[in-house]
Structure formats: C-alpha cells, structure tokens
C-alpha cells in the first residue's frame, strides 16, 4: 500500500520542494515555458517503475499552480521495522510527557527520559513491563486516555500503536539499560527522626540541686528548669501526697483510715511504701487498663441501631480481663504487645493435650484483633464490608501499637509522615492469614473453646453419649407419663355418675369446635 503525497502550490515553491526531494532544478529555474517545465518534470519522474517511485502523474496547469501526485511506498519502512527508543519513542514522549515527567518536575516520581528510568520503581511502580504492554502503566494510561491530561496532547492511534509495539518488543534502546534503585519519598532526615530511632541510654545531665533528685527522670526535668533559673516547687505535705497518689493510680480518693495511717506513720520511706501498696491493688489495673482498652476500641457489647439495644459480645470480656491482669502483674510492655498480635503463635495450642493457664492467657490476648466493629455475619454485606473490617483493624493496630496514623496510606503516600502507600499494603499482607477476604469466617464462627482440641473431642464424645442416654430416658418418661395420665383419667371417669360417664367421655374425645353446648359443659 502506498502513501500519496499531493503538492498544490506556486511554481517557485514547487522548485524548492524538488530540491528537497534531491532533484536538479537548474533548468526549471531559468524562466522556461510551461511546455519546457512539463518536459523537465517528465524527465525527472520517468514512467518506468523503480524502487523509489512507482507512479507519477503531472497535469498541465497554469504557470501559477502545479498539481503533483506522487505515490511513495512508505508502509514497509515504518510499520515493519521494530521501534527503537531513541528514534521512535523518545521524540514522542518529549513532546507529550516531558513537561510533567522530564527533568523537573517529575510528578509521581516518574521520569520518562530514559528506558532505565522508565523501568525504575516509582510512586506507582515501573512505567513499563518489557514484553507486556497490557501490564505497563504507561501504555494503560495513554491507551485509556487518562494521560496526557491535556486534550490536544492525547496520542493518536498510530502513536499508541508504535508505543505498544515497542513495549511488546522488549523496549529496545541504544542506551545501556541499568537497574536503578526504587525511588522513595523517605529521606535520610526522615529516618533520623527521633521517633524512628531505637532507644538508647544517654548520660544524665548535670544538676546543682542534687538532693531534689529521686530518679533519672527528675534529673532531666531539673536540668531544663535550672537552664531557666528555676527549680522544683516545695515538696507537698503528706495529706496532699496521698490524695494525688490515690487519684493518679486508682482513680478514687483515699479512705479516711488510709489517710490517718499515712499521716501518723513514722516510716522514712512512707511515700515509696504507699506507691508500692497502691500498685499491688487490683484497682490499679482497672484504672490504667482502661486507657489501653480505649486505644484499641474495646466495648463490652454491640449496639443494634434499629432497636437501640446493646447486646453483650460473647467472650470478649476475656480480653478485657487479660489487659487488666497484665497491668496488675507489671508485664513488660514489649511482651504485652507481642502477645496481643501473635499470642496464638507463641504456644503450640493445636497439639496440646490440655490447656494450661498460660495458654488460655495467650489465646485471650489475641482478642486485640477482634475489637473492630464487624457486621459480616449478615449475608447482605459483600466483600467490601470485609475490606472495611481489615482496614479498620490496620488503623487500630497502627495507632495503638505503632503510634502512626496510616489510614492516609490506603489511597496515597502519606502527606506528612514518611509512610509510602506500598507499606500499607505490605502491612495488610501480614494480617491476611487472620483476615483473608476470600476465605472469610463470620464472627460467629471465630470462637475458640477454652479447652484443647483433644479435650474438646473427649467432651464432645461424652456429650454424645449423654445425649443418647437422655433421649432414651425422655422416651421412657413419655411412656410413663402416658400411663399415669390414662390411669388418672379412668379414675376420674369412675368418679362420675354412670348415667353421664359415656357422654363425658365422648365430649372429651371430640375437638373443641365440634362440641355442642352441652358437650362443652361436660368437657
């Protein structure tokens, strides 16, 4: 198939055009007549077919205008050859895309100037996948018309075809393609932020008023105060001390007897003794455990919005008691976190012959992951509701344990914290064994008995035997009851006058709606 080049223009423009085509125009430029011009053109374009020109036709026109039809065999040169980046793709991207994805700025961390940069992982992954146009982000965006954003910059069908063939061919280029590290929005300065660095022991600062120091925390506080020429306030009297301690640790005022004993005591370590006593109180865990329960969204029940009724959540109280006991037992915080996230992996409960107290404690700790409101018991909710549960669980986990708000990363890189979007879904993958949206267990099917599988099998077998025995006894009971009922009925008939005995029997045997007024009276 040939492409037709039509030129309709004045003779002087035509002559310059022939120079561009590589033809001699010396004789044509000497003010020849129309006849001479026509003969020269015929000499320049012979009628015989050749490799360069397959056909020519020159029509006779006025001196001012000449119509030239030239058919050039160009399809084989452009369509059959394999596109090369520098020759076919780079000019196209430079004119359409480099304004936003060139030297500066590079939106979405995407640089389209070299093949190496296009293969580099950016904010949304690599721009191309060699050999697979359909999996390439660049081709997907331009073929669907999403990019470029300006309407006049949209790629034509031919341009999209060239881009597709280039990617399908493996993105050939003259450059030496190198593997570049993935781009990241996290800078070295971000990584050095104090909250992301491991804790380390630092030297205590110097303070002048050392007798006011009880512990290391006092040292750091007092050092900052002394920099401003300040110091600690005078020590509170004992009545104020005991009141503050009770409200802080237990959330209630001290009893009068406790105040009297504290004020009248002569112990040198009276305050330390008071604090130790309060920390041993079971009320301490109830007071301070609630702050953690608030952080994870714990509630004892579920609210029915339609009925306005609160229903207790089955078994969730075990997690509440676990938190309270952890505070009361002064459990190390790192172990406290580990047990809640992976307590079921810290003990081989599946093969145990019998659960001990420690095993039940670890399994109860995993109630941490079930504090999110979950309505997937209802069949009308589809997979989107399951993802809602997963997302809310990740939000609860990140805020309570990581101290980070990762909800923004669900849709994009975090605008303020150094958290890329890919990290959100990497974290989601860690929870997939417990929250697999395609192999989903509704809340009612998630309960685990507080006995081992072996004990459960033994209990089930025993219950089966008891149920069988109970069924047999129930049948015997029904037979006995029927005999007794029949005997009582006969005794009552025997007590009636013989003249009405048969009438009463017939009235009782009839259905209530079939009885006459007299029979209703007799029955």
C-alpha positions in Angstrom: 0.0 0.0 0.0 1.4 3.4 -0.9 1.1 6.8 0.8 0.1 9.6 -1.7 1.9 12.9 -1.5 -0.1 15.7 -3.1 1.6 19.1 -3.7 -0.5 22.1 -4.8 1.5 25.3 -4.7 3.1 28.0 -6.9 5.9 27.0 -9.2 8.7 28.6 -7.1 7.6 26.7 -4.1 7.4 23.5 -6.2 11.0 24.1 -7.4 12.3 24.4 -3.9 10.4 21.3 -3.0 12.1 19.4 -5.8 15.5 20.4 -4.3 14.4 18.9 -1.0 13.5 15.7 -2.9 17.0 15.6 -4.3 16.2 16.6 -7.9 18.1 19.0 -10.1 16.2 22.2 -10.7 18.7 24.3 -12.6 16.8 24.3 -15.9 13.5 24.8 -14.3 14.7 28.0 -12.6 15.5 29.7 -15.9 12.0 31.0 -16.7 11.2 28.2 -19.1 7.8 28.0 -20.6 5.1 25.7 -19.3 5.9 23.2 -22.1 9.6 23.0 -21.1 8.7 22.7 -17.4 6.4 19.9 -18.2 9.1 18.0 -20.2 11.6 18.5 -17.5 9.3 17.1 -14.9 8.7 14.1 -17.1 12.5 13.6 -17.3 12.7 13.9 -13.5 10.0 11.4 -12.9 10.1 8.7 -15.6 7.1 6.5 -16.1 9.0 3.3 -15.5 8.6 1.8 -12.1 11.6 1.9 -9.8 12.5 1.2 -6.2 11.9 4.9 -5.3 8.9 5.9 -7.3 6.2 3.5 -8.6 3.9 6.0 -10.4 3.8 9.7 -11.3 1.4 12.0 -13.0 1.8 15.6 -13.8 -1.1 17.6 -15.1 -0.9 20.6 -17.3 -1.9 23.7 -15.3 -1.3 27.4 -15.4 2.1 28.8 -14.7 0.9 29.9 -11.2 0.0 26.4 -9.9 1.1 22.9 -10.5 -0.6 19.7 -9.2 1.9 16.9 -8.4 0.7 13.4 -7.3 3.5 11.2 -6.0 2.9 7.7 -4.6 5.6 6.6 -2.2 6.0 3.0 -0.8 6.4 4.0 2.9 4.5 1.5 4.8 7.2 -1.2 4.8 9.7 1.3 6.2 7.5 2.5 9.1 5.3 -0.5 10.0 7.6 -3.5 9.7 10.6 -2.2 11.5 11.0 -2.6 15.2 10.6 0.7 17.1 13.8 2.0 18.8 13.5 4.2 21.9 15.8 7.0 20.7 14.4 7.1 17.2 10.7 6.4 17.7 9.7 6.7 21.3 11.8 9.5 22.9 10.6 12.2 20.5 7.0 11.2 21.1 7.4 11.3 24.9 9.4 14.5 24.8 6.5 16.3 23.0 3.7 14.8 25.0 5.0 13.9 28.5 8.3 15.6 29.5 6.6 18.7 30.7 5.5 16.8 33.8 7.8 13.7 33.7 11.1 15.1 32.4 13.9 16.9 34.2 11.7 18.8 36.5 9.1 18.4 37.8 8.8 14.6 38.0 5.2 14.1 39.1 4.5 10.7 40.8 8.4 10.3 40.8 8.1 9.2 37.1 10.9 10.1 34.7 10.3 9.2 31.0 13.6 10.4 29.6 15.4 7.1 29.5 14.4 3.4 29.4 16.4 2.8 32.7 14.3 5.4 34.4 11.1 4.0 33.0 11.9 0.6 34.4 12.7 2.1 37.8 10.1 1.7 40.5 8.4 5.0 41.2 5.5 6.0 43.3 3.1 3.7 41.3 5.6 1.1 40.2 7.6 0.9 37.0 6.3 2.8 33.9 6.7 -0.2 31.6 6.9 -4.0 31.8 9.1 -5.2 29.0 7.3 -7.5 26.6 3.8 -6.9 28.2 2.1 -3.7 27.1 -1.1 -4.6 28.9 0.7 -4.8 32.2 2.6 -1.5 31.6 1.3 1.6 33.5 2.4 3.9 30.7 0.5 2.2 28.0 -2.5 1.7 30.2 -2.7 5.4 30.9 -2.3 6.6 27.3 -4.5 3.9 25.8 -7.4 4.7 28.1 -7.0 8.5 27.5 -6.1 9.3 31.1 -2.8 10.7 30.1 -1.6 13.2 28.9 -4.2 15.3 30.7 -4.5 18.0 28.0 -6.9 17.1 25.2 -4.6 18.4 22.5 -1.7 16.2 23.7 -3.6 12.9 23.5 -1.8 10.2 21.5 -3.2 9.3 18.1 -4.0 5.7 17.2 -0.7 5.4 15.2 1.3 6.7 18.1 -0.3 4.3 20.6 0.4 1.5 18.1 4.1 2.4 18.0 4.3 2.6 21.7 2.6 -0.8 22.1 4.9 -2.5 19.6 7.9 -1.0 21.2 7.0 -2.4 24.7 6.0 -5.7 23.2 9.4 -6.0 21.5 11.1 -5.6 24.9 11.6 -1.8 24.9 14.7 -1.9 22.7 17.1 1.1 23.0 20.6 2.1 22.1 21.4 3.1 25.6 22.9 0.7 28.1 20.0 -0.2 30.4 21.0 -0.3 34.0 19.0 -1.4 37.1 18.3 1.7 39.3 17.2 1.5 42.9 13.5 2.1 43.6 12.5 5.7 44.3 11.5 6.5 47.8 9.8 9.5 49.4 11.6 8.8 52.7 14.7 10.9 53.1 17.7 10.4 55.4 16.4 13.2 57.5 13.1 11.3 57.9 14.9 8.2 59.0 16.9 10.2 61.6 13.7 11.5 63.3 13.9 10.5 67.0 10.6 8.5 66.9 12.0 6.1 64.3 15.3 5.5 66.0 16.0 2.7 68.5 16.0 3.8 72.2 19.5 4.3 73.6 20.8 5.1 77.0 22.1 8.6 77.3 24.2 10.2 80.0 22.3 12.0 82.7 22.8 15.8 82.7 24.5 17.7 85.5 22.2 19.4 88.1 23.2 21.6 91.0 20.3 20.8 93.4 21.0 17.0 93.6 19.1 16.5 96.9 15.8 17.1 94.9 16.5 14.2 92.6 14.8 10.9 93.3 15.3 9.2 89.9 16.7 9.7 86.5 13.5 11.4 85.2 13.9 14.1 87.9 17.5 14.7 86.7 16.4 15.6 83.1 13.5 17.7 84.3 15.5 19.6 86.8 18.3 20.2 84.3 15.9 22.0 82.0 14.4 24.0 84.9 17.9 25.1 86.0 18.7 26.3 82.5 15.8 28.8 83.0 16.9 29.7 86.5 14.1 27.6 88.0 13.7 24.6 90.3 11.2 22.2 91.7 8.4 23.6 93.9 8.4 22.8 97.6 7.6 19.2 98.4 3.8 18.7 99.1 2.7 17.7 102.6 1.6 14.1 103.2 -2.1 14.8 103.0 -1.7 16.1 99.5 0.7 13.3 98.5 -1.7 10.5 99.4 -4.6 12.2 97.7 -2.6 12.7 94.5 -1.3 9.1 94.6 -4.8 7.6 95.0 -6.4 9.6 92.3 -3.5 9.0 89.9 -3.1 5.3 90.4 -6.5 4.1 91.4 -8.8 6.9 90.3 -10.6 7.2 93.7 -9.9 9.3 96.8 -8.2 7.6 99.8 -10.2 6.1 102.6 -10.0 8.1 105.9 -8.3 5.2 107.7 -5.6 5.1 105.0 -5.0 8.9 105.3 -4.8 8.6 109.1 -2.3 5.8 109.0 -0.1 7.6 106.4 -0.1 10.9 108.3 0.7 9.2 111.6 3.3 6.8 110.3 7.0 7.3 111.1 8.5 5.4 108.2 11.3 7.2 106.4 10.2 5.5 103.1 6.5 6.2 103.7 5.8 7.6 100.2 7.6 4.7 98.4 5.7 2.2 100.6 2.4 4.0 99.7 3.1 3.7 96.0 4.0 0.0 96.2 0.8 -0.6 98.1 -1.3 1.1 95.5 0.4 -0.7 92.6 -0.5 -4.0 94.3 -4.2 -3.1 94.3 -6.4 -4.9 91.7 -8.0 -1.4 91.2 -4.7 -0.2 89.6 -5.1 -2.5 86.6 -8.8 -1.5 86.2 -7.8 2.2 86.3 -4.9 2.1 83.9 -6.0 -0.8 81.7 -9.0 1.2 80.5 -6.7 3.6 78.7 -5.3 0.8 76.6 -8.8 -0.6 76.1 -9.9 2.9 74.8 -6.9 3.0 72.4 -7.9 -0.3 70.8 -11.7 0.5 70.7 -12.8 -2.1 73.2 -16.5 -2.3 74.1 -18.4 -4.9 76.1 -21.2 -5.2 73.6 -22.6 -4.3 70.3 -25.3 -1.7 69.5 -28.3 -2.6 67.4 -29.0 0.7 65.7 -32.5 -0.3 64.6 -33.7 -1.5 68.0 -31.5 0.9 70.1 -30.4 -2.1 72.2 -26.9 -3.1 73.4 -26.1 -6.8 73.2 -23.1 -8.3 75.1 -20.3 -9.5 72.9 -19.7 -13.2 73.6 -16.4 -14.0 75.2 -14.8 -10.5 74.6 -14.6 -10.0 78.4 -11.7 -12.4 78.4 -9.6 -9.9 76.5 -10.6 -7.1 78.9 -9.5 -9.2 81.9 -6.3 -10.1 80.2 -5.4 -6.4 79.8 -6.3 -5.7 83.5 -4.2 -8.6 84.7 -1.3 -7.6 82.5 -1.2 -4.2 84.2 -1.5 -5.7 87.7 1.3 -8.2 87.1 3.6 -5.5 85.7 4.1 -7.3 82.4 6.9 -5.9 80.2 5.4 -3.7 77.5 7.1 -5.4 74.6 5.8 -8.8 75.7 2.3 -7.2 76.2 2.3 -6.1 72.6 3.7 -9.3 71.2 1.1 -11.4 73.0 -1.8 -9.4 71.6 -0.6 -9.5 68.0 0.7 -13.1 67.9 -0.2 -14.8 71.1 -1.6 -17.9 69.3 1.9 -18.3 67.7 3.7 -18.2 71.0 2.4 -21.6 72.1 1.6 -24.8 70.2 -2.1 -24.9 71.3 -3.2 -27.0 68.4 -1.4 -30.2 69.6 -1.7 -29.7 73.3 -3.5 -32.5 75.3 -4.7 -29.9 77.8 -4.7 -26.1 78.0 -2.9 -24.6 81.0 -3.5 -21.2 82.4 -0.7 -19.6 80.3 -2.1 -21.0 77.0 -5.6 -19.6 77.8 -4.0 -16.2 78.6 -2.1 -16.1 75.3 -5.2 -17.0 73.3 -7.3 -14.4 75.2 -4.7 -11.8 74.3 -5.4 -12.2 70.6 -8.8 -10.6 71.3 -6.9 -7.4 70.5 -7.5 -8.2 66.8 -11.3 -8.6 67.2 -12.1 -5.2 68.7 -13.2 -3.7 65.4 -17.0 -3.5 64.8 -17.7 -6.4 62.4 -21.1 -6.9 60.8 -20.1 -9.5 58.3 -22.4 -12.0 59.9 -25.2 -10.6 57.8 -25.3 -12.1 54.2 -26.3 -8.9 52.6 -22.8 -7.4 53.1 -20.3 -8.4 50.4 -16.6 -8.3 50.1 -16.4 -4.5 50.5 -17.6 -4.9 54.1 -14.8 -7.4 54.8 -12.2 -5.0 53.5 -13.7 -2.4 55.7 -13.1 -4.6 58.7 -9.5 -5.2 57.5 -8.8 -1.5 57.0 -10.2 -0.6 60.4 -8.1 -3.3 62.1 -5.0 -1.9 60.4 -5.9 1.6 61.6 -6.4 0.4 65.1 -3.1 -1.6 65.0 -1.1 1.3 63.6 -2.4 3.9 66.1 -2.3 1.7 69.2 1.0 -0.1 68.6 3.0 1.9 66.1 1.8 5.3 67.2 1.2 6.2 63.5 -1.9 7.2 61.5 -1.6 5.0 58.4 -5.1 5.5 57.2 -4.0 8.1 54.6 -1.7 5.5 53.0 -4.7 3.4 51.9 -5.0 5.7 48.9 -1.7 7.5 48.5 1.7 8.2 50.1 1.3 9.9 53.5 1.4 13.7 53.1 3.3 14.3 56.4 4.7 11.1 57.8 7.4 9.1 55.9 5.0 6.3 55.0 4.6 5.2 51.4 1.4 3.6 50.1 3.1 0.3 49.4 4.0 -0.1 53.1 0.3 0.0 54.0 -0.5 -3.0 51.7 2.7 -4.8 52.9 1.3 -4.5 56.4 -2.1 -5.7 55.2 -0.4 -8.8 53.8 0.9 -9.7 57.3 -2.7 -9.8 58.6 -4.1 -11.9 55.7 -3.9 -15.2 57.5 -6.4 -13.9 60.0 -8.3 -11.6 57.7 -8.5 -13.4 54.3 -11.4 -11.6 52.5 -11.9 -14.6 50.1 -11.8 -17.2 52.9 -13.7 -15.3 55.4 -15.1 -16.5 58.7 -18.1 -14.6 60.0 -17.7 -13.5 63.7 -20.0 -16.3 65.0 -17.6 -18.9 63.6 -14.4 -17.5 65.1 -14.9 -18.6 68.7 -12.3 -20.9 70.2 -13.1 -23.1 73.2 -11.0 -22.6 76.3 -10.1 -26.3 76.2 -7.7 -28.1 73.9 -8.8 -29.9 70.7 -8.1 -33.2 72.4 -10.2 -32.2 75.4 -12.9 -30.9 73.1 -13.1 -34.2 71.3 -13.3 -36.0 74.6 -16.1 -33.7 75.8 -18.0 -34.0 72.5 -17.8 -37.8 72.7 -19.0 -37.7 76.3 -21.8 -35.3 75.4 -22.9 -37.5 72.6 -23.2 -40.5 75.0 -25.2 -38.3 77.5 -27.5 -37.0 74.7 -28.2 -40.6 73.6 -29.0 -41.6 77.2 -31.1 -38.5 77.7 -33.1 -39.4 74.6 -33.8 -42.9 75.9 -34.8 -41.6 79.3 -37.0 -39.0 77.6 -38.9 -41.7 75.7 -39.3 -43.8 78.9 -40.5 -40.7 80.7 -43.1 -40.0 78.0 -44.4 -43.6 78.2 -44.6 -43.4 82.0 -46.4 -40.1 81.8 -48.9 -41.5 79.3 -49.7 -44.5 81.6 -50.1 -42.2 84.6 -52.3 -39.8 82.6 -54.5 -42.7 81.4 -54.8 -44.1 84.9 -55.8 -40.7 86.3 -58.4 -40.2 83.5 -60.0 -43.6 84.3 -60.2 -42.8 88.0 -61.9 -39.5 87.2 -64.4 -41.2 84.9 -65.1 -43.8 87.6 -66.0 -41.0 90.0 -68.7 -39.6 87.6 -72.3 -40.8 87.8 -72.7 -43.8 85.5 -75.6 -42.0 83.6 -73.3 -39.3 82.2 -70.0 -41.2 82.2 -70.2 -42.2 78.5 -71.4 -38.7 77.5 -68.4 -37.0 79.2 -66.0 -39.5 77.5 -67.4 -38.7 74.1 -67.3 -34.9 74.7 -63.7 -35.1 75.7 -62.7 -37.1 72.6 -64.3 -34.5 70.3 -62.4 -31.4 69.1 -63.5 -28.2 70.9 -65.1 -26.8 67.7 -67.1 -29.9 67.2 -68.7 -30.0 70.7 -72.3 -28.9 71.3 -73.1 -26.5 74.2 -73.9 -29.4 76.5 -70.7 -31.3 75.5 -68.6 -28.1 76.1 -70.1 -28.1 79.6 -69.4 -31.8 80.2 -65.8 -31.5 78.9 
